[in-house]
């Protein structure tokens, strides 16, 4: 699981194939470039436990930066390049990044983010082209650095951001192990032990690398000596084409992706040879039961599902045969124990719905948010993601809701409070609530219910409010629809009765 040892054993083997362009990065090339960048970061004063932010889209340079940080014992945070400058700058600032590594595609955004966080001293950009003011060209900067291992390389860790109590994203801070580089992280061993990843693995990554699973699974593929086929963006037809062309053995999707592939004309699906596939995994959102039955019928009994969170405090897994016997379940825990508790903390029997809690899972904390950390733990030391579910008599978990307020749209987490905070400051808004509404393809879409200052407000205000959101939020967070009401349902203490607004 040491990148340099893999490069020595298989120097010319592709570590990464960029599907859209055909670019191939070998293990030897990836190892050499990451060694040079690790040297540069050390020369700039970054040491064990320091933090780096990555504002890089789905290109091979992402892995150069990721491996350089990982082998340097650094925390590194991938930043969603679809965020607004304000949102991205908050993450870079909050994580305490001492370096910002960006790619040329979102180059203008990187310049604006860096300007908003002037404390970041090291700013590197990859991809050629014009170098924004205040940045250095990464390739030029590392050219003079030796591609040699430094003594005492230790494992770093990626740190992803989730929503905080105020709607602001909060970092999920893992503990650095201090283990020698090459030890690997838990996910690296899980991929080999549970899913059969090895030297013959060809893994298709169709999702953005700034999400936890795509990063964890692509680096885990390389740790196990396999090859990553990287898509710049998901397209249903191209995904099938790449599976056939590169003889992909493993792939992970969110249910929306599987549904889009399933909805392709039957002759299009039949045109592609998918016989190389050994394992297809899905996660991140519920998959409709009947749709999953059809997916298993199409791809065969190779479809697995897992339930977890960036917090890393749980991991549930279910294979195709178990799922057919327990349709709709996300499986049983791979470690620890699961409990279903009511609002008073009492254990509920099988079949009853309550909050899902995990015992004996890895600990975690939310960066700079002790209140959120405390709220995710109980007096018994158990932790929760806030999800609601039930257990059956065999101990299989069924999720009823993935957090009561969270909107899962196409596998992406959208947090209502963040959107409500933006709309609430608009002068035409008296009160606002954001909830999910059913969507046949995405699962849920964002719906805002507004109490306007002017009761005669009409469609013109709805358009104005959506435009207001687009000024302050990433596009995927903005409401698809805005509805008006005379008054939102609240308790006498002001608590929003969100359940009265949520559709089926």
C-alpha positions as MATLAB code, in Angstrom:
seq = 'XXXXXXXXXXXXXXXXXXXXXXXXXXXXXXXXXXXXXXXXXXXXXXXXXXXXXXXXXXXXXXXXXXXXXXXXXXXXXXXXXXXXXXXXXXXXXXXXXXXXXXXXXXXXXXXXXXXXXXXXXXXXXXXXXXXXXXXXXXXXXXXXXXXXXXXXXXXXXXXXXXXXXXXXXXXXXXXXXXXXXXXXXXXXXXXXXXXXXXXXXXXXXXXXXXXXXXXXXXXXXXXXXXXXXXXXXXXXXXXXXXXXXXXXXXXXXXXXXXXXXXXXXXXXXXXXXXXXXXXXXXXXXXXXXXXXXXXXXXXXXXXXXXXXXXXXXXXXXXXXXXXXXXXXXXXXXXXXXXXXXXXXXXXXXXXXXXXXXXXXXXXXXXXXXXXXXXXXXXXXXXXXXXXXXXXXXXXXXXXXXXXXXXXXXXXXXXXXXXXXXXXXXXXXXXXXXXXXXXXXXXXXXXXXXXXXXXXXXXXXXXXXXXXXXXXXXXXXXXXXXXXXXXXXXXXXXXXXXXXXXXXX';
ca = [
       0.000    0.000    0.000;
       3.033    2.245   -0.369;
       2.885    4.246   -3.596;
       6.656    4.079   -4.149;
       6.741    0.293   -3.694;
       3.902   -0.048   -6.183;
       5.787    2.191   -8.599;
       8.894    0.048   -8.244;
       6.932   -3.164   -8.874;
       4.749   -1.820  -11.720;
       6.369    1.361  -13.059;
       4.514    1.494  -16.369;
       1.124    0.329  -15.154;
      -1.630    2.959  -15.451;
      -2.592    4.355  -12.073;
      -5.086    6.758  -13.646;
      -6.764    6.874  -17.042;
      -8.656   10.093  -17.769;
     -11.596    8.705  -19.710;
     -12.524   11.775  -21.777;
      -9.009   12.477  -23.081;
      -7.270    9.116  -22.858;
      -4.486   10.604  -20.728;
      -2.602    7.908  -18.821;
      -0.588    8.530  -15.659;
       1.579    5.574  -14.661;
       2.470    4.578  -11.139;
       6.035    5.750  -11.719;
       4.870    9.159  -12.928;
       2.357    9.605  -10.120;
       4.876    8.583   -7.492;
       7.570   10.906   -8.841;
       5.290   13.942   -9.092;
       3.817   13.402   -5.612;
       7.328   13.045   -4.156;
       8.385   16.342   -5.709;
       5.291   18.147   -4.440;
       5.732   16.652   -0.969;
       9.270   18.050   -0.936;
       8.022   21.483   -1.964;
       5.362   21.536    0.751;
       7.969   20.559    3.347;
      10.321   23.274    2.078;
       7.474   25.780    2.512;
       7.233   24.823    6.167;
       4.226   22.476    6.160;
       4.637   19.769    8.785;
       2.711   16.831   10.239;
      -0.874   17.865   11.066;
      -0.892   21.045    8.967;
      -3.702   21.595    6.491;
      -3.945   21.938    2.694;
      -7.050   22.826    0.649;
      -7.538   21.363   -2.846;
      -9.681   23.293   -5.333;
      -9.237   20.854   -8.194;
     -11.738   19.328  -10.594;
     -11.667   15.747  -11.924;
      -8.220   15.741  -13.522;
      -5.075   13.710  -12.887;
      -3.449   16.594  -10.971;
      -5.893   15.923   -8.138;
      -4.127   12.658   -7.376;
      -0.679   14.258   -7.471;
      -1.803   16.740   -4.819;
      -3.696   14.117   -2.802;
      -0.778   11.685   -2.628;
       1.706   14.469   -1.819;
      -0.440   15.489    1.162;
      -1.142   11.910    2.207;
       2.515   10.909    2.319;
       3.400   14.135    4.173;
       1.171   13.505    7.195;
      -1.057   16.445    6.305;
      -4.759   17.037    6.590;
      -6.176   17.859    3.178;
      -9.632   19.124    2.284;
     -11.122   18.832   -1.222;
     -13.266   21.910   -1.905;
     -16.317   21.711   -4.147;
     -15.457   23.921   -7.140;
     -19.159   24.562   -7.789;
     -19.468   26.553   -4.585;
     -19.603   30.331   -4.615;
     -16.426   32.201   -3.727;
     -17.883   33.006   -0.299;
     -18.733   29.370    0.421;
     -15.380   28.021   -0.778;
     -13.438   30.714    1.072;
     -15.218   29.809    4.316;
     -13.978   26.201    4.023;
     -10.405   27.234    3.182;
     -10.395   29.673    6.096;
     -12.122   27.376    8.586;
      -9.826   24.410    7.998;
      -6.786   26.622    8.607;
      -5.210   25.828    5.263;
      -1.565   26.851    4.953;
      -1.562   25.961    1.268;
      -4.123   26.092   -1.538;
      -3.631   23.854   -4.565;
      -5.939   24.561   -7.490;
      -6.440   23.472  -11.080;
      -6.495   25.724  -14.109;
     -10.134   25.095  -15.043;
     -11.555   26.924  -12.001;
      -8.544   29.287  -12.082;
     -10.495   32.533  -11.782;
     -12.442   31.090   -8.842;
      -9.149   30.071   -7.203;
      -7.819   33.613   -7.490;
     -10.972   35.032   -5.914;
     -10.944   32.444   -3.121;
      -7.292   33.161   -2.389;
      -8.008   36.892   -2.266;
     -10.732   36.233    0.314;
      -8.317   34.192    2.479;
      -5.083   36.202    2.415;
      -3.494   34.137    5.182;
      -2.806   31.227    2.807;
       0.845   31.703    1.904;
       1.483   28.832   -0.524;
      -0.726   28.960   -3.618;
      -0.119   26.553   -6.470;
      -2.075   25.998   -9.657;
      -1.860   23.132  -12.134;
      -2.978   22.721  -15.685;
      -0.968   25.207  -17.709;
      -2.283   28.421  -19.176;
      -2.207   31.794  -17.511;
      -1.195   31.726  -13.851;
      -3.464   33.911  -11.696;
      -1.856   36.677   -9.695;
      -0.570   35.401   -6.376;
      -0.204   31.798   -7.594;
       2.750   29.739   -8.754;
       2.663   27.228  -11.575;
       2.775   23.864   -9.807;
       4.775   22.063  -12.490;
       7.354   24.847  -12.552;
       7.546   25.046   -8.769;
       8.285   21.342   -8.245;
      10.713   20.954  -11.142;
      13.786   21.547   -8.983;
      12.544   19.317   -6.142;
      14.020   15.798   -5.976;
      11.722   12.840   -6.540;
      13.077   11.031   -3.496;
      11.313    9.751   -0.418;
      11.797   11.799    2.705;
      12.666   10.013    5.925;
       9.801    9.449    8.303;
       6.902    9.721    5.843;
       3.647    9.381    7.802;
       0.038    8.910    6.785;
      -2.096   12.023    6.389;
      -5.892   12.113    6.208;
      -8.572   13.779    4.124;
     -11.041   16.008    5.968;
     -14.403   16.609    4.375;
     -16.969   19.249    5.211;
     -20.582   18.718    6.244;
     -23.247   21.151    7.413;
     -22.922   22.889   10.771;
     -25.636   23.900   13.214;
     -25.865   27.359   11.652;
     -26.003   26.045    8.082;
     -22.305   26.773    7.540;
     -20.286   23.707    6.470;
     -18.342   22.047    9.288;
     -15.233   19.922    8.901;
     -15.293   16.325   10.090;
     -11.900   16.017   11.732;
     -10.422   12.513   11.821;
      -7.501   11.601   14.047;
      -4.118   11.337   12.382;
      -2.692    7.931   13.189;
       0.961    8.865   12.875;
       1.509    5.490   11.218;
       4.246    5.178    8.578;
       3.138    5.999    5.058;
       2.160    2.747    3.375;
       0.136    1.526    6.347;
      -3.021    2.652    4.588;
      -6.335    3.914    5.925;
      -9.275    1.767    6.979;
     -11.039    2.164    3.626;
      -7.969    0.847    1.778;
      -8.130   -2.431    3.682;
     -11.932   -2.576    3.418;
     -11.796   -2.405   -0.375;
      -9.426   -5.339   -0.524;
     -11.136   -7.448    2.113;
     -14.823   -6.805    1.364;
     -14.884   -5.965   -2.329;
     -11.916   -7.877   -3.748;
      -9.860   -4.902   -4.915;
      -6.389   -5.900   -6.079;
      -3.851   -5.561   -8.834;
      -6.351   -6.604  -11.509;
      -8.980   -4.050  -10.449;
     -10.136   -1.404  -12.927;
     -12.337    1.057  -11.049;
     -14.665    3.534  -12.756;
     -15.057    6.821  -10.878;
     -18.041    8.723  -12.334;
     -18.472   11.229   -9.491;
     -16.762   14.452   -8.360;
     -13.612   13.835   -6.354;
     -14.520   16.522   -3.824;
     -16.973   14.015   -2.305;
     -15.772   11.522    0.299;
     -16.514    8.185   -1.370;
     -14.985    9.024   -4.784;
     -11.769   10.174   -3.116;
     -11.609    7.271   -0.687;
     -12.344    4.639   -3.305;
     -10.019    5.989   -6.000;
      -7.057    6.252   -3.634;
      -7.998    2.852   -2.214;
      -7.928    1.407   -5.731;
      -4.348    2.621   -6.140;
      -3.351    1.416   -2.666;
      -4.382   -2.050   -3.822;
      -2.469   -1.737   -7.092;
      -5.432   -1.212   -9.433;
      -6.246    1.330  -12.135;
      -8.701    4.230  -11.852;
     -10.754    5.262  -14.889;
     -11.725    8.854  -14.120;
     -14.752   10.571  -15.657;
     -14.744   14.376  -15.726;
     -18.522   14.312  -15.295;
     -21.166   11.631  -15.346;
     -22.959   10.744  -18.565;
     -25.022    7.547  -18.658;
     -24.104    6.486  -22.174;
     -20.433    7.271  -21.772;
     -20.265    5.368  -18.501;
     -21.338    2.203  -20.332;
     -18.898    2.973  -23.130;
     -15.989    3.351  -20.681;
     -16.906    0.159  -18.833;
     -16.679   -1.745  -22.101;
     -13.581    0.025  -23.461;
     -11.458   -0.269  -20.312;
     -12.857   -3.602  -19.104;
     -13.939   -2.053  -15.827;
     -14.259   -4.546  -12.969;
     -15.599   -2.305  -10.173;
     -17.760    0.819  -10.181;
     -19.571    2.938   -7.639;
     -22.613    5.105   -8.386;
     -25.284    7.085   -6.613;
     -28.806    5.800   -7.359;
     -29.553    8.717   -9.716;
     -26.720    7.559  -11.974;
     -27.990    3.990  -11.999;
     -31.500    5.212  -12.793;
     -30.249    7.288  -15.715;
     -28.385    4.307  -17.128;
     -31.431    2.123  -16.575;
     -33.592    4.637  -18.476;
     -31.406    4.481  -21.581;
     -33.129    2.741  -24.498;
     -32.799   -1.003  -24.184;
     -30.939   -1.212  -27.495;
     -28.336    1.259  -26.181;
     -27.786   -0.760  -23.006;
     -27.630   -4.010  -24.965;
     -25.024   -2.541  -27.305;
     -22.329   -2.493  -24.612;
     -20.427   -5.490  -23.285;
     -20.481   -5.149  -19.489;
     -19.276   -8.674  -18.776;
     -16.055   -7.421  -17.148;
     -18.022   -6.006  -14.205;
     -17.567   -7.971  -11.008;
     -18.918   -5.495   -8.456;
     -21.233   -2.488   -8.707;
     -21.715   -0.473   -5.529;
     -24.192    2.277   -4.746;
     -24.610    4.577   -1.752;
     -25.288    8.193   -0.717;
     -29.066    8.143   -1.201;
     -32.035    5.760   -1.052;
     -32.693    3.719   -4.170;
     -36.340    2.933   -4.947;
     -36.988   -0.747   -4.315;
     -38.542   -1.541   -7.684;
     -35.828    0.353   -9.533;
     -33.138   -1.605   -7.709;
     -34.832   -4.888   -8.609;
     -34.621   -3.884  -12.263;
     -30.960   -2.868  -11.867;
     -30.111   -6.285  -10.408;
     -32.028   -7.985  -13.224;
     -30.013   -5.968  -15.750;
     -26.508   -6.137  -14.251;
     -26.858   -9.435  -12.435;
     -26.277  -10.338   -8.766;
     -23.240   -8.061   -8.440;
     -24.954   -4.973   -6.993;
     -23.934   -4.025   -3.455;
     -25.091   -1.159   -1.265;
     -23.485    0.517    1.707;
     -24.583    3.105    4.243;
     -22.046    5.275    5.996;
     -21.125    8.902    6.559;
     -18.060   11.086    6.231;
     -17.883   10.868   10.038;
     -16.740    7.254    9.632;
     -18.635    6.092   12.734;
     -20.574    3.366   10.931;
     -20.495    1.157    7.873;
     -23.442   -1.001    6.796;
     -23.224   -3.326    3.837;
     -25.686   -5.502    1.955;
     -25.104   -7.792   -1.015;
     -27.567   -8.633   -3.774;
     -28.888  -11.891   -2.348;
     -29.398  -10.446    1.128;
     -31.062   -7.384   -0.358;
     -33.510   -9.494   -2.369;
     -34.419  -11.223    0.890;
     -34.622   -7.863    2.728;
     -35.652   -5.351    0.035;
     -35.088   -1.742    1.010;
     -32.516   -2.523    3.708;
     -29.026   -1.008    3.828;
     -27.701   -4.102    5.565;
     -26.070   -4.917    8.875;
     -23.090   -3.204   10.536;
     -19.606   -4.211    9.439;
     -18.354   -3.202   12.896;
     -19.867   -2.191   16.211;
     -23.540   -2.389   17.137;
     -26.592   -0.429   16.035;
     -29.358    0.839   18.301;
     -32.728    2.446   17.564;
     -33.676    4.923   20.291;
     -36.714    7.079   20.925;
     -36.469   10.776   21.799;
     -35.924    9.920   25.477;
     -33.030    7.596   24.665;
     -34.931    4.361   25.250;
     -34.132    1.337   23.099;
     -36.886    0.433   20.650;
     -37.748   -3.117   19.571;
     -37.485   -4.429   16.013;
     -39.915   -2.792   13.644;
     -40.261    0.515   15.527;
     -38.879    3.737   14.063;
     -36.428    5.961   15.929;
     -33.043    7.653   15.714;
     -30.174    5.393   14.629;
     -27.229    5.252   17.054;
     -23.886    3.438   16.736;
     -21.880    1.770   19.499;
     -18.136    1.000   19.320;
     -17.515    2.981   16.131;
     -14.460    5.180   15.513;
     -14.679    8.509   17.288;
     -14.828   11.823   15.450;
     -15.411   15.491   16.075;
     -16.614   18.455   14.086;
     -13.875   21.005   13.551;
     -14.482   24.246   15.460;
     -17.964   23.115   16.545;
     -18.008   21.486   20.001;
     -21.793   21.875   20.262;
     -22.394   19.866   17.095;
     -19.870   17.275   18.275;
     -21.635   16.946   21.638;
     -25.027   16.687   19.930;
     -23.828   13.716   17.879;
     -22.939   11.704   21.003;
     -24.930   10.492   23.989;
     -24.014    9.779   27.612;
     -23.220    6.161   26.723;
     -20.582    7.196   24.226;
     -22.671    6.200   21.212;
     -22.789    8.451   18.159;
     -25.391    9.264   15.519;
     -25.694   10.850   12.099;
     -29.182   11.995   13.042;
     -30.822    9.538   10.682;
     -34.132    7.843   11.411;
     -34.710    4.159   10.783;
     -35.775    0.749   12.055;
     -34.342   -2.736   12.434;
     -36.032   -5.944   11.370;
     -35.995   -9.188   13.337;
     -32.768  -10.263   11.590;
     -30.925   -7.076   12.523;
     -31.077   -5.434    9.088;
     -31.335   -1.642    9.072;
     -33.937    0.278    7.050;
     -33.580    4.052    6.807;
     -36.799    6.000    7.079;
     -35.161    9.390    6.608;
     -31.593   10.486    6.133;
     -31.717   13.158    8.825;
     -35.070   14.809    9.286;
     -34.206   18.040    7.537;
     -31.577   16.948    5.035;
     -32.498   17.002    1.359;
     -30.778   14.303   -0.692;
     -30.944   15.330   -4.324;
     -29.212   13.078   -6.828;
     -26.961   11.736   -4.077;
     -25.860   15.217   -2.961;
     -26.518   16.503    0.549;
     -28.358   19.836    0.638;
     -28.945   21.536    3.978;
     -32.122   23.654    4.299;
     -30.764   25.955    7.018;
     -28.082   27.308    4.711;
     -30.680   28.223    2.066;
     -33.088   29.605    4.662;
     -30.344   31.881    5.986;
     -29.899   33.391    2.512;
     -33.617   33.881    1.851;
     -34.404   35.205    5.323;
     -32.308   38.337    4.801;
     -34.164   39.360    1.644;
     -36.355   42.399    2.386;
     -39.405   40.856    0.723;
     -39.320   37.757    2.976;
     -41.005   37.663    6.379;
     -40.460   33.960    7.086;
     -39.139   31.013    5.129;
     -38.766   27.248    5.270;
     -36.897   25.001    2.848;
     -37.911   21.367    2.415;
     -37.535   18.573   -0.083;
     -40.146   17.754   -2.675;
     -40.417   14.480   -4.624;
     -38.541   14.347   -7.911;
     -38.812   11.303  -10.221;
     -35.130   11.386  -11.197;
     -33.223   13.136   -8.397;
     -35.226   11.627   -5.569;
     -35.824   15.012   -3.938;
     -35.574   18.611   -5.129;
     -35.342   21.857   -3.191;
     -38.638   23.612   -2.449;
     -38.934   26.881   -0.544;
     -42.104   28.005    1.239;
     -42.081   31.764    1.843;
     -44.249   34.077    3.888;
     -43.857   37.291    1.896;
     -43.854   40.763    3.364;
     -46.442   41.725    0.754;
     -49.361   39.253    0.784;
     -50.060   40.108   -2.861;
     -46.671   38.753   -3.994;
     -46.721   36.700   -7.163;
     -44.456   34.882   -9.669;
     -42.256   37.930  -10.104;
     -41.083   37.709   -6.498;
     -40.433   33.989   -6.862;
     -38.090   34.681   -9.787;
     -36.396   37.446   -7.803;
     -35.806   35.175   -4.802;
     -34.360   32.379   -6.931;
     -32.004   34.901   -8.543;
     -31.057   36.112   -5.056;
     -30.169   32.558   -4.060;
     -28.020   32.112   -7.144;
     -25.965   35.129   -6.126;
     -25.077   33.565   -2.783;
     -25.282   29.793   -3.227;
     -24.068   27.093   -5.559;
     -26.645   26.373   -8.264;
     -27.544   22.892   -7.044;
     -28.631   24.318   -3.664;
     -31.053   26.865   -5.092;
     -34.806   26.186   -4.892;
     -36.444   24.775   -7.989;
     -39.792   26.151   -6.814;
     -40.920   28.843   -4.391;
     -44.421   28.792   -2.945;
     -46.102   31.503   -0.898;
     -48.145   31.112    2.261;
     -49.895   33.439    4.692;
     -48.065   31.956    7.669;
     -45.611   29.137    8.314;
     -46.531   26.522   10.932;
     -44.516   27.218   14.073;
     -44.925   26.347   17.757;
     -45.451   29.139   20.315;
     -41.698   28.996   20.992;
     -40.968   29.646   17.317;
     -39.904   26.120   16.333;
     -40.784   25.316   12.737;
     -43.093   22.331   12.293;
     -41.272   21.192    9.199;
     -43.137   17.893    8.986;
     -46.303   19.830    8.061;
     -44.548   21.168    4.967;
     -42.710   18.077    3.759;
     -44.402   16.208    0.945;
     -44.573   12.429    0.576;
];
